[in-house]
Amino acid sequence: MTVVIGFEGSANKIGIGIVRDGEVLSNPRRTYITPPGQGFLPSETAKHHRGAILTVLREALDEAGLKPADIDCVAFTKGPGMGAPLVTVALVARTVAQLWGKPLVGVNHCIGHIEMGRLITGANNPTVLYVSGGNTQVIAYSERRYRIFGETIDIAVGNCLDRFARVIKISNDPSPGYNIEQMFIGMLYIYYDAAHKMLSSGQCTAEDLCFSLQETVFSMLVEITERAMAHCGSQEVLIVGGVGCNLRLQEMMGVMCEERGARLFATDERFCIDNGAMIAQAGWEMFRVGQTTELSDSWITQRYRTSPHSAVKNVHWPDQEHLPGDGCVCVNNQEGT
Amino acid sequence: MASSMGARNSVGQLQFTLEVPFPSQREASIAVQSLIPDCEPRKGGITKTLSVSANILSVKWTAEEARILRVSVGSFLDHLALVMETMDAFGRIVQQ
């Protein structure tokens, strides 16, 4: 039995989760919500996390019914993300790892999303669409490493939605994207009932804008994912990241998958949105193959590519050369190839 | 009780030293290992050195500008406080 505790705080969510051999024992989280029209800045976000983190840590242990002695490994988000919040969380992770005498594992936040998505959904070898406030990437696992097949060249789709929400002062509670989606849903029903009336008035409402934005942006994501699937010969799609909660995105992706005879996998808001258990899960994968992080190497980094320097090498994905449990140990990747 | 001292050195840079006593050498060592890994933000014109001797954590800054020094010291004190609160909240448990 291997029990890993994971610390996550790279954006405005602070979450600590405990995972035991694929079972999530606890996953408490707090979100820093700013007033409508305002985004969240690093120093204030760090302050929020600092105020909540020890309480959330206590909750994680209590809900799991565990003592520090029961933990085998402490995982934390090494990056990418916002600097000050990342440091706040890393400080606590490093401190408890030393206090409890446990090894430390620095995890790539993106890999956390992917590994939790695979665990929860049981997806075998999916093309991954990772969409959040901070990241927009299409990823596949090929030849023992994660490879980015496509990504945004300017801003993440979640960031795009959030900034738009600020412009028209939509509430940030529970998240801007969620409220855009609700307005979109409202618009959809209005259109069903009174399409010609709305069109003839020629007036543009906030709901109209939400609708247009979602439809446009999500269509692009679906198209890029489809191209990656064709390139990889993949029959599975896994959506991870906060924007993955969006039911319209899931619906559009589902239509594309059905047309291709592929399967769609997605998680709910417990695991789509940043959380500690996903870091614990990725940390569990790394710890199992002996990958730990020395304290002197545990510095945080705001930029941390999903490939080729991602930490989770030798992870057993089915359909690759080695199958789980066959006793083989995968050879280490060579950096720079 | 922590002590601090500030002055200008021979080349006109600002210097600030902070010495923080801990209940034991082990705790001072844990604190320094938690605080050392993250680099100073690259604003330039500032250096920060951490060291431990017995149960005393020493931090020494040199900076070109008072404003940058103030930000760094303030930020360090926040981080130090968080590490100490963590040790208070979760350190005693190890004794079981």
Interface residues (C-beta under 8 A of the other chain):
Chain A: R50 I53 L54 L57 R58 K67 P68 A69 G83 V87 T88 A90 L91 V92 R94 T95 V96 Q98 L99 W100 G101 L295 S296 D297 S298 W299 I300
Chain B: I30 A31 Q33 S34 L35 I36 P37 D38 C39 P41 D78 H79 L82 V83 E85 T86 M87 A89 F90 G91 I93 V94 Q96
